[in-house]
């Protein structure tokens, strides 16, 4: 009896080991395929007649040029049904249009999430509506949230209805292409935002690979453009506090409180400019929030402040204007899909 039990236990152990090895080999194979897809996107961009790696002296001209292109690219109106525009967006994206690539990537993600999540969310929201209807204590905010989510569901249903992804277009690949072409919203998406598609499909590793390869490069480029999210992220990374974003990423900088202070102070200076233009904004200090002052001497803080002033002085004008994507997102209707705003011209 003991021999029989030991025999079966050994067989089960061998089977489990073989399954684990098979799963590991499958995962490694998927990683290699994802890396190849990411490299293919980069190769496509390199073959386009677009300067994707300009020198610092060329950066301002490229930003101005891209803004002109993005604002005059005859883009389809927002919330146009994807079935009627995806071929137009794909043609322009494949030809190197950054906005079209971002827009297509976001619309693909939007409809993927709608099909897999928002339909069930709408059913839950309808139950909340029924509960609120019978609750005299339901607040105006409760109804604003219920109606906003319903409007978002109806809008996305109209956008995604009739679209079939017959060509297996990947939102991650088009977002990476837009980022490599210099689109700020796409760079921010790749560098700082996890892909919801990874949660839905464990086999889709393109976003993770793209983040590993390009996050550091995109964050630095965004910081030179005056992107507040990138400035804050780099402050945390240099201070060693953003361990999750450092995990497994290439070219991450070493920990330096002095460098962290430069990005934090630059973010504070930019915020002060926004407050001057819009007094309704609340004061905020990233330097104080991160308590960086306790790690640096007075002279080190003085040097960091000088570097921050120099960095801010080189920001493009759009980074200090209130009529930017940030203001558009801030003023968007409750329940509106923020992904629509991400690809708007900076």
C-alpha positions in Angstrom: 0.0 0.0 0.0 2.8 2.4 1.0 4.6 1.5 -2.3 1.5 2.2 -4.3 1.0 5.6 -2.6 4.6 6.6 -3.0 4.4 5.6 -6.7 1.3 7.7 -7.4 2.7 10.6 -5.4 5.9 10.5 -7.4 4.0 10.4 -10.7 1.8 13.4 -9.6 4.9 15.3 -8.7 6.5 14.6 -12.1 3.3 15.7 -13.9 3.0 18.9 -11.8 6.7 19.7 -12.5 6.3 19.0 -16.2 3.2 21.3 -16.3 5.1 24.1 -14.5 8.0 23.8 -16.9 5.6 23.9 -19.8 3.9 27.0 -18.4 7.3 28.7 -17.9 8.4 27.9 -21.4 5.0 29.2 -22.8 5.4 32.4 -20.8 9.0 32.9 -22.0 7.8 32.3 -25.6 5.1 34.9 -25.2 7.6 37.4 -23.8 9.8 36.9 -26.9 6.9 37.3 -29.2 5.8 40.5 -27.4 9.4 41.9 -27.6 9.4 41.1 -31.3 6.1 43.0 -31.8 7.4 46.0 -29.9 10.6 46.0 -31.9 8.6 45.8 -35.1 6.7 48.9 -34.1 10.0 50.8 -33.5 11.3 49.6 -36.8 8.2 50.8 -38.6 8.7 54.3 -37.0 12.4 54.4 -37.9 11.5 53.7 -41.6 9.2 56.7 -41.7 10.5 60.1 -42.9 10.1 61.5 -39.3 12.8 62.7 -36.9 12.0 60.6 -33.8 15.2 61.4 -32.0 16.0 65.1 -32.4 18.8 66.8 -30.6 17.9 69.2 -27.8 18.2 72.2 -30.1 15.6 70.7 -32.5 13.1 69.8 -29.8 11.2 73.1 -29.7 10.8 73.2 -33.5 9.6 69.6 -33.5 7.0 70.4 -30.8 5.7 73.4 -32.7 5.6 71.5 -36.0 3.8 68.5 -34.4 1.2 70.9 -32.8 0.5 72.4 -36.2 0.1 69.0 -37.8 -2.1 67.6 -35.0 -4.4 70.6 -35.2 -4.9 70.5 -39.0 -5.0 66.8 -39.6 -8.8 66.8 -40.4 -9.4 64.3 -37.7 -12.9 62.7 -37.4 -15.1 64.4 -34.8 -14.9 62.9 -31.3 -17.3 60.0 -30.6 -17.7 59.2 -34.3 -18.6 55.4 -34.7 -15.3 53.5 -34.9 -16.6 51.2 -37.6 -16.8 54.2 -40.0 -13.3 55.7 -39.2 -10.9 53.0 -38.2 -9.6 52.4 -41.8 -9.0 56.2 -42.2 -7.2 56.4 -38.9 -5.2 53.2 -39.7 -4.1 54.6 -43.1 -2.9 57.8 -41.5 -1.3 56.1 -38.6 0.6 53.7 -40.8 1.8 56.7 -42.8 3.3 58.3 -39.6 0.5 60.6 -38.3 1.0 60.7 -34.5 -2.5 61.9 -33.7 -4.2 59.2 -35.8 -2.1 56.5 -34.2 -3.0 57.7 -30.7 -6.7 58.1 -31.6 -6.9 54.6 -33.1 -5.1 53.1 -30.2 -7.4 54.8 -27.7 -10.5 53.9 -29.6 -9.5 50.3 -29.8 -8.9 50.2 -26.1 -12.2 52.1 -25.5 -14.2 49.5 -27.4 -12.4 46.6 -25.9 -13.1 47.8 -22.4 -16.7 48.6 -23.4 -17.4 45.1 -24.6 -15.8 43.3 -21.6 -16.5 45.7 -18.7 -19.0 48.5 -19.3 -22.0 46.4 -20.3 -22.0 44.7 -16.9 -21.2 48.0 -15.2 -24.3 49.5 -16.9 -26.4 46.8 -15.4 -25.0 47.6 -11.9 -25.6 51.3 -12.6 -29.2 50.6 -13.4 -29.7 48.8 -10.1 -28.2 51.9 -8.4 -30.7 54.0 -10.3 -33.6 51.9 -9.0 -32.2 52.2 -5.4 -31.8 55.9 -5.7 -35.4 56.3 -7.1 -36.7 54.8 -3.9 -34.3 56.7 -1.6 -35.4 60.2 -0.5 -31.9 60.8 0.8 -30.2 60.4 -2.6 -28.1 63.4 -3.2 -27.6 65.5 -6.4 -24.1 64.1 -6.6 -25.5 60.5 -6.5 -27.8 61.3 -9.5 -25.0 63.1 -11.3 -22.8 60.0 -11.0 -25.6 57.7 -12.1 -26.6 59.8 -15.1 -23.0 60.4 -16.0 -22.1 56.7 -16.1 -25.3 56.1 -18.2 -24.3 58.8 -20.7 -20.8 57.3 -20.9 -22.2 53.9 -21.6 -24.7 55.1 -24.2 -21.9 57.2 -25.9 -19.5 54.3 -26.0 -22.2 51.9 -27.2 -22.8 54.3 -30.1 -19.1 54.6 -30.9 -18.4 50.8 -30.7 -21.5 49.4 -32.2 -20.9 47.6 -35.5 -17.1 47.6 -35.1 -15.4 44.2 -35.5 -11.7 44.0 -35.0 -11.3 41.6 -37.9 -7.6 42.6 -38.4 -6.7 42.0 -34.8 -5.4 45.6 -34.4 -3.5 46.2 -31.1 -4.2 49.3 -29.1 -0.9 49.0 -27.4 1.1 48.9 -30.7 -0.6 52.0 -32.0 -0.1 53.8 -28.7 3.6 52.9 -28.8 3.8 54.1 -32.4 2.2 57.4 -31.5 4.6 57.8 -28.5 7.7 57.1 -30.7 6.4 59.7 -33.1 6.4 62.2 -30.3 2.8 62.4 -29.1 2.7 63.6 -25.5 -0.5 61.8 -24.5 0.7 58.5 -25.9 4.1 58.8 -24.3 2.4 59.4 -20.9 0.2 56.4 -21.5 3.0 54.1 -22.3 5.3 55.4 -19.5 2.9 55.8 -16.6 -0.3 54.0 -17.2 -0.9 50.2 -16.9 -2.7 48.6 -19.8 -6.2 47.5 -18.9 -6.0 45.0 -21.7 -3.3 43.1 -19.7 -5.9 42.5 -17.0 -8.3 41.2 -19.6 -5.8 39.1 -21.5 -2.7 37.8 -19.7 -1.2 36.9 -23.0 -1.0 40.5 -24.0 2.5 41.6 -22.8 3.2 44.3 -25.4 2.4 47.1 -23.0 4.7 45.8 -20.3 7.6 45.3 -22.7 7.1 48.8 -24.2 7.2 50.3 -20.7 10.3 48.4 -19.9 12.0 49.6 -23.1 10.9 53.2 -23.3 9.5 54.5 -20.0 12.7 56.2 -18.9 13.1 57.8 -22.4 9.5 59.0 -22.5 9.5 60.4 -19.0 12.6 62.5 -19.7 11.2 63.8 -23.0 7.9 64.6 -21.2 9.7 66.4 -18.4 11.5 68.6 -20.9 8.1 69.5 -22.4 6.8 70.6 -19.0 4.5 67.6 -18.4 3.5 67.7 -14.7 2.8 63.9 -14.4 6.3 63.1 -15.8 7.9 65.7 -13.5 6.2 64.2 -10.5 7.1 60.6 -11.5 10.7 61.5 -12.1 10.9 63.2 -8.7 9.6 60.0 -7.0 11.9 57.8 -9.1 15.0 59.8 -8.3 14.0 59.8 -4.6 13.7 56.0 -4.7 10.0 56.1 -3.7 8.5 54.8 -6.9 9.9 51.3 -6.7 7.0 49.8 -8.8 7.8 52.0 -11.7 11.5 51.2 -11.4 10.9 47.5 -11.3 12.4 45.8 -14.4 12.6 49.1 -16.4 15.6 49.9 -18.6 17.8 53.0 -18.1 16.2 54.0 -14.8 18.3 56.7 -13.1 20.1 56.1 -9.8 18.6 57.4 -6.6 19.6 61.1 -6.1 17.7 63.5 -3.7 19.3 66.4 -5.5 17.9 65.4 -8.9 14.5 64.5 -7.2 14.4 68.1 -5.8 15.1 69.6 -9.3 12.0 67.8 -10.8 9.9 68.6 -7.7 10.8 72.3 -7.7 10.1 72.4 -11.5 6.7 71.0 -10.9 6.1 73.5 -8.1 7.2 76.4 -10.4 4.9 75.2 -13.1 2.0 74.9 -10.7 2.6 78.4 -9.4 2.3 79.6 -13.0 -1.0 77.7 -13.4 -2.3 79.3 -10.2 -1.4 82.8 -11.5 -3.5 82.1 -14.6 -6.3 80.3 -12.7 -6.5 81.5 -9.0 -9.2 78.8 -8.3 -6.5 76.1 -8.3 -5.3 75.0 -4.9 -1.7 75.6 -3.8 0.6 72.5 -3.7 4.2 71.9 -3.1 5.8 68.6 -4.4 9.0 69.4 -2.6 7.2 69.7 0.8 4.9 66.7 0.0 8.0 64.5 -0.5 9.9 66.0 2.4 13.0 66.4 0.2 14.3 69.4 2.2 15.3 67.2 5.1 17.7 65.2 2.8 19.5 68.3 1.4 21.6 71.1 2.7 20.7 74.8 2.0 23.4 75.0 -0.6 22.2 71.8 -2.4 18.6 73.2 -2.4 19.9 76.4 -3.9 21.6 74.5 -6.7 18.5 72.4 -7.3 16.4 75.6 -7.5 18.7 77.1 -10.1 18.5 73.9 -12.2 14.7 73.9 -11.8 14.4 77.5 -13.0 16.6 76.7 -16.0 14.4 73.6 -16.8 11.2 75.6 -16.6 12.6 78.4 -18.7 13.0 76.0 -21.6 9.4 74.6 -21.4 7.3 75.1 -24.5 4.6 77.8 -24.0 1.8 75.2 -24.1 3.0 73.8 -20.7 2.0 77.0 -18.9 -1.3 77.6 -20.7 -4.6 76.8 -19.0 -6.3 76.0 -22.3 -4.5 72.7 -22.5 -5.5 69.0 -22.3 -5.2 69.3 -18.5 -7.8 72.0 -18.4 -10.0 70.1 -20.9 -9.9 67.0 -18.7 -10.6 69.1 -15.6 -13.7 70.6 -17.2 -15.0 67.5 -18.9 -18.6 66.5 -18.0 -19.0 63.9 -15.2 -18.9 60.4 -16.7 -17.2 61.5 -20.0 -14.6 59.1 -21.2 -11.2 60.6 -20.4 -9.5 58.5 -23.0 -11.2 60.7 -25.6 -9.2 63.7 -24.2 -5.8 62.0 -24.1 -5.2 62.2 -27.8 -6.2 65.8 -28.3 -3.6 68.2 -29.5 -1.3 69.6 -26.8 
